[in-house]
């Protein structure tokens, strides 16, 4: 349904991405101010639903900024819509930088010297310098070790997020909130959540504190299931156990030829049945399409168990592990 709406131009994807980026930037400035709340004020705001958007905004804001740089230049360059978005985005961006400047990376990442062309395209817009500063911070954070990428990218935001969660954990899903609403209506029943941004339980959480504590204690397991399945929500202590799990429950993740799928035609005209609803590129296998679509949104769910570098496709991760990290196995 969503792809149908985009393909038929009922909505403009670039506008949606930009609107989400602006919303995240503005909301996170307000969230940072919660660091100055008294305990009673924080609980009152929690009951009003002020923190219902914090999990999404803290974990996704940098992806929306990256998407703007990579794919939304046409929107800003549009004479009819560009000036409006230049003003809206520029204002939100500058306010965000002023609010979080103490936490921003100051040293320019070597990969951004000089600025790449994808960023230099925005040089004619009023927010260009501010965008360069923020992208440098995002790029540096995303190039860091896995453990660092697994945190909120800004210290003030992480402090606010964890402080607000402590208040939420003292509430109950059935507690009265605003007017006739309950806490559950704003935050769901799972109020105990993982603090690691790349973990699905950062969003999904647990209904009981004990379950969340058990979850946290198992986060040290180094070998993760490539699929977020309920059978292996954390991971495995040994690579062979992870591989055995994948072969049994997720055979499609091995990217081998399935006995239930016909072999590709060698006549020169392969049957391309799966089309990306963003760039219209076609693929013969659904799993390949899924891996391709992750690249559009910066999703990298397959971390190397040896060095932590993440990949959009399992096959890329396995190839990297065999070649680039082969020498580190015995260390």
Beta strands, then each sheet from edge to edge (+ up, - down):
strand 1: 274-275
strand 2: 282-283
strand 3: 302-303
strand 4: 310-311
sheet 1: 1+ 2-
sheet 2: 3+ 4-
end
